[in-house]
Amino acid sequence: MTNTFRTLAAATLALFISSSFAETASVTEKVDIAASPATVWAAAKDFGNLHNWHPGVIASTNTNENHPGSIRVLDLGGPTITEELVRFNDEHKNFTYKINQVDPAVLPVEDYISWFAVRSDGNGGSSLVWMGSFNTINGAKALDIQKGVSGIYRGGLDNLKAMLEVNTATEVVEETVAE
């Protein structure tokens, strides 16, 4: 009976440990865009207007524009995510933000922090990098959450690329016609 109790206790403890402790994970996504860094930054830098270029965000608002401490709320069509701008560097075209509140059923993470930056690709275009790190909660597997966050980043990056490259191509055609 004692061995059975020890085995049961060990199994219960193992299950508790595996489902209670967070896994640390990170995601990095990058896209090259055939538009100048200034053009890409102008389109993406407004902390409160993510909905203008990210197809997964229905609406977004913020409390203090692009100033650190500004709080934005993302409406995902039901669930919301509350984020805080930690750092904003207009000159270097990057910002850092963190998630303050999210329903764990939507995104089971804590200690989420993300960095978003536009860089020159050296050929007149841009490289846009979006990276984040977080700890999983409620027994969520890091690989599953990484795939989800990667999809969120990819959706935004790919849409921004499509929007800006169409606009850039349209401007070139209009300039050519005007000449």
C-alpha positions in Angstrom: 0.0 0.0 0.0 2.9 2.4 0.8 4.5 1.8 -2.6 1.2 2.5 -4.3 0.8 5.7 -2.4 4.3 6.8 -3.2 3.8 6.0 -6.9 0.5 7.9 -6.9 2.0 10.9 -5.1 5.0 11.0 -7.4 2.7 10.8 -10.5 0.5 13.6 -9.1 3.6 15.7 -8.3 5.0 15.2 -11.8 1.7 16.1 -13.4 1.5 19.2 -11.2 5.0 20.3 -12.0 4.7 19.7 -15.8 1.4 21.7 -16.0 2.3 24.5 -13.5 5.7 25.7 -14.6 6.2 28.1 -17.5 8.3 27.4 -20.5 10.3 30.3 -21.8 10.0 31.0 -25.6 10.8 33.5 -28.2 9.8 34.3 -31.7 11.5 36.4 -34.4 9.9 37.2 -37.8 11.4 39.4 -40.5 10.2 40.7 -43.9 12.0 42.7 -46.6 9.9 45.4 -48.1 10.6 47.3 -51.3 10.0 50.7 -49.7 12.3 53.1 -47.9 12.8 52.7 -44.1 11.2 56.1 -43.7 8.1 55.0 -45.6 7.8 51.7 -43.7 8.3 53.4 -40.3 5.7 56.1 -41.1 3.2 53.4 -41.9 3.9 51.2 -38.8 5.2 53.4 -36.0 1.9 54.7 -34.6 1.4 52.5 -31.4 -2.3 53.2 -31.4 -3.1 52.3 -35.0 -2.1 48.7 -35.4 -5.5 48.0 -37.0 -4.5 50.1 -40.0 -2.1 47.4 -41.2 -2.6 44.3 -39.2 -5.5 42.2 -40.6 -6.1 40.4 -37.2 -6.8 43.6 -35.3 -10.3 45.1 -35.7 -9.5 48.3 -33.8 -6.8 49.7 -31.6 -6.6 52.6 -29.3 -4.0 54.1 -27.1 -3.7 56.6 -24.2 -0.6 58.7 -25.0 0.4 58.3 -28.6 4.0 57.1 -29.0 5.2 58.0 -25.5 6.5 55.4 -23.1 3.8 54.3 -20.7 1.1 54.7 -23.3 -1.5 51.9 -23.1 -3.1 50.4 -26.2 -6.0 48.1 -26.3 -6.3 45.8 -29.3 -9.7 44.5 -30.3 -9.4 41.2 -32.0 -13.1 40.9 -32.8 -14.2 39.8 -29.3 -11.1 39.2 -27.1 -8.9 42.2 -26.3 -5.2 42.5 -25.5 -3.9 45.4 -23.4 -0.3 46.4 -24.1 2.0 49.1 -22.8 4.7 51.0 -24.8 8.0 50.6 -22.9 10.4 52.4 -25.2 10.0 54.4 -28.5 12.9 55.5 -30.6 11.8 57.5 -33.6 15.4 58.2 -34.8 16.4 54.5 -34.8 12.9 53.4 -36.0 12.1 50.9 -33.2 9.9 50.4 -30.2 9.4 47.9 -27.4 6.1 47.0 -25.8 4.8 44.5 -23.3 1.4 42.8 -22.7 -0.2 43.9 -19.5 -3.4 41.9 -19.9 -4.7 39.1 -22.1 -7.2 36.3 -21.5 -5.1 33.1 -21.1 -7.6 31.3 -23.2 -6.6 33.6 -26.1 -2.9 33.7 -25.4 -1.6 31.7 -22.4 1.5 33.8 -21.7 3.1 36.0 -19.1 6.1 38.3 -19.1 5.6 39.0 -22.8 7.8 41.7 -24.2 8.2 42.5 -27.9 10.5 44.6 -30.1 9.6 46.0 -33.5 12.2 47.7 -35.8 12.7 48.9 -39.3 16.2 48.8 -40.8 17.6 49.6 -44.2 18.3 46.6 -46.4 21.2 48.5 -48.0 19.5 48.6 -51.4 16.9 51.3 -50.9 14.4 49.0 -49.3 13.7 47.9 -45.7 14.0 45.0 -43.4 11.3 44.9 -40.8 11.9 42.7 -37.7 9.3 41.8 -35.1 10.5 39.7 -32.1 9.1 38.8 -28.8 9.8 36.6 -25.7 7.4 35.3 -23.1 6.7 32.5 -20.6 3.9 30.1 -21.2 1.2 29.5 -18.5 -1.5 27.0 -17.7 0.5 24.1 -19.1 0.6 25.6 -22.6 3.4 24.1 -24.7 6.0 26.7 -25.8 6.1 25.3 -29.4 2.4 25.7 -29.8 2.4 29.3 -28.5 5.5 30.1 -30.6 3.6 29.0 -33.7 0.6 31.1 -32.8 2.7 34.2 -32.1 4.7 33.7 -35.3 1.4 33.6 -37.2 0.3 36.8 -35.6 3.6 38.5 -36.5 3.6 37.0 -40.1 0.1 38.2 -40.7 1.0 41.7 -39.9 4.3 41.8 -41.6 3.1 40.2 -44.8 0.1 42.5 -45.0 2.2 45.6 -44.4 4.6 44.5 -47.1 1.7 44.0 -49.6 0.2 47.4 -48.7 3.5 49.3 -49.1 4.7 47.5 -52.2 1.4 48.1 -54.0 1.6 51.8 -53.0 5.2 52.0 -54.1 4.4 50.4 -57.4 1.5 52.7 -57.9 3.6 55.8 -57.2 6.3 54.7 -59.7 3.6 54.2 -62.4 2.0 57.6 -61.6 5.4 59.3 -61.8 6.2 57.6 -65.1 2.9 58.6 -66.6 3.3 62.2 -65.4 6.7 62.5 -67.2 
